[in-house]
Amino acid sequence: MNTQSLSDSARIALSARIAHSLTICARDTYEVAKDNVLEPQVPRSYNELLHRVTGAVVSHVLGREGYSLETILEMIQEFGSRHNRVEEMNWFLNRALQQTELGAVRVNTETVLLGLLRGRPRYDISF
């Protein structure tokens, strides 16, 4: 996953999307429409990973040093390997990156359009 070209705000958005996606993936450890946990050891691991990801989001939003996005991605890959969820992790990471990139395009397009409407064109579209 190439994250080097992402702006700081896009990196934060991607980290937040990752955190949200982890909560969705963790639901697969529960039996549908019941309170039973199918894989008791996995929810705790999801929780620990989510704790680290959300901590990184908070740190970056506050301008503090925390886990880098690259470190978070390594943790997710390790988690996927350890819990036989590599495909699931890769799927949601790619989806989160696509959403982040589309969001950046949408924001930049809106900035250009607003500038044109206000008579101040902006052509510095970055991804």
Residue pairs with C-beta under 8 A, 6 or more apart in sequence:
1 73
1 93
1 94
1 97
3 11
3 14
3 69
3 70
3 73
3 97
5 127
6 14
6 69
6 100
6 104
7 104
7 126
8 60
10 100
10 101
10 103
10 104
11 60
11 69
12 57
12 60
12 61
13 100
13 103
14 69
14 96
14 97
14 100
15 53
15 56
15 57
15 60
15 69
15 72
16 57
17 96
17 99
17 100
18 53
18 72
18 76
18 92
18 93
18 96
19 50
19 53
19 54
19 57
21 92
21 93
21 95
21 96
22 46
22 49
22 50
22 53
22 92
23 50
24 92
25 46
25 85
25 88
25 89
25 92
26 42
26 43
26 46
26 47
26 50
28 38
28 88
29 37
29 38
29 39
29 42
29 43
29 46
30 36
30 37
30 38
30 43
31 37
31 38
37 43
39 83
42 83
45 79
45 82
45 83
46 79
49 75
49 76
49 79
52 67
52 72
52 75
53 67
53 72
53 75
55 66
55 67
56 66
56 67
56 68
56 69
56 71
56 72
58 66
59 65
59 66
59 67
60 66
67 75
73 93
76 89
76 93
77 86
77 89
79 85
79 89
80 86
80 87
80 88
80 89
80 90
101 127
104 126
104 127
105 127
108 125
108 126
108 127
109 125
111 122
112 121
112 122
112 123
112 125
115 121
115 122
